[in-house]
Amino acid sequence: MSLFLSVFVFWLIAGGLMSVCIVLSMMGQWNREGVSPYECGFDPILSARSSFSLRFFLLGVLFLVFDVEVVMVVPLLFVLYGGMKVVGVVCLVGFLHILTVGCLYERRDGSMDWVSEL
């Protein structure tokens, strides 16, 4: 019972702190000059936000997917070593098949091409 009580108290304190932070942020006065980037007294020439390459974003998402693949396959290898060989092999082949089909689709779609052809 003590473990549940300590977890409950933790979540209660965390929720209280979140609520206090939200209320305090709503009470603050926002002005346009206060939230704009500092330009030494001059009017800003360009926007503070720079453009973002969509191709770089797609490549980053692909990296994330295949990075998570490694995290999923390594424990599956331990399952294969532990004795559940048939279930492990079926899961591994199915998982790698889904990733291969997705990779071929991304290749055909052109998301993996860093430089687009003109």
N, C-alpha and C positions, 0 to 999 in steps of 0.2 A: 504494500500500500504506500510505502514511503516513496518508492520510485515514481508512482503515478502522481503523487502529491507534488513532488519536486518538478516534474515535467509540466504539470498544470500551473504551478507558480511561475515557472520560466515563461510559458506562453502568455500568462496574464501580464507579467512585467513587460514582455516584448510588445504585446498589443497596446499596453498603456503608453509606452515610449513612442510607438508609432503614432498613436492618436495625438499625443502632445506635439510631436513634430509637425503633423499635418495642420493642426489648429494654429500653431505659431507661424507656419509659413503662409497661411491664409490671412493672418492679421497684419502681415508686413505690407508696407506701401511700395508699390512697384512704379517706377517711372521709366520713360523711354531712354533717358540718358544713363540711368544707373545700370541698366542691363545691356547697354551697347558696348562694343569693344572700345578700349581707350586709344585715342588717336592724337594725343598731345594737344588737345584743344582744337584740332582741325576737324572739319567734316570728313567722315569716312569716304575714301575714294571708291573702294570696292566692298562688296559684301564680306562679312566675316566668315561665311560658309564657302568652302571651296567645292567645286564639282567633284562628283564621285563616279569612278568608272564602274559601269554595270558589269562589264566582263570580269573585272577583278573581284567583284562581289560574288558572281556565279562560280568563279574558280575557288574562292574561299569556301563557299558552301559545299562544293564537291570535295575539297580537302577535308572538311569536317565530316562528311558522310563516310569517306574512306578511312578516316581516323577512328571513327566510332566502330567501323567494321573490324578493325584490329582489336578493339576492346571487347567486341562480341565474340570473336573467333578464339582468342586465347583461353577463356574459361571453357569453351567447348572442347578444346584439346584436352583439358583435364578431365572432362566427362568421358571422352574417348578412352583415356588412360585408366579411368576408374572402373570400367566394365560395361557401361551402357553403349556398346559399340554400334549396334544397329540403329538405335534412336539417334545417337550422336552423328553418325554418318549421314543419315537422312536429313537431319537438321542442317548440317554443314553444307551438303550439296544443295539443298533448297535455298539456304541463305546466300551462298555464292552464286547460284543461278539468278536470283533476284537482282543481286548487285551487278552481275555481268550484263543482264538485259538493260538495267538502268544506265550502265556505262556505255553500252552500244547506242542507246537512245541519245544520250548526251553528246556522244561523238557525232552521230548523224545530224543532230540538231545544230551543232556548231558551237556549243557552249564551252568546249575545251579549247577552241582556237583562240589564242591570245591576241593575235593580230587579224583583224577581219580583212578579207580580200575586197578590193575596190571594184 
